[in-house]
């Protein structure tokens, strides 16, 4: 039965990839810090609310991503929701730079309560504690409790759709 599933998955992958490119998603940077004080981060669009009560998020992280091990070990992370002004950070956190070099651009600070790195001036920052991590294929699906939030007044999220970054215009009525 496993072979049949693999065959179906192989046939679906190209169209699935095209379909996912048509699902616009807010661009975020996930950040954490390890026990030695090194910051780690990556771009993520697989971020969703789960419940409002209690405040809970779901993120998906590739198990081979440099962020994965420190994220799981620390058990805490920050979701930094980007605005169009932060578009230059996307490349840095998507492979153009690695390790601490990713944090050389942007106004990165350390939150006093959580000890987590966060992007000051982001659309918002959500400080989270991991509740569970479940491997699914190449990724880990991580459910996290939201422990604190910083919110910027303007609503101008950076969006990723069809392989490109977009700024959100005025909302439809």
ABEGO torsion letter per residue (X at the ends): XAAAAAAAAAAAAAAAAAAAAABBBBBBBBBBBBAAGBBBBBBBABBBBABAOBBBBBBBBBAABAAAAAAAAAGBBBBBBBBAAAAAAAAAAAGABBEAAAAABEBBBBBAAAGBBBBBGBABBBBBBBABBBBBEABBBBBBBBABBBBBABBBBBBBBGGBBBBBBBBBX
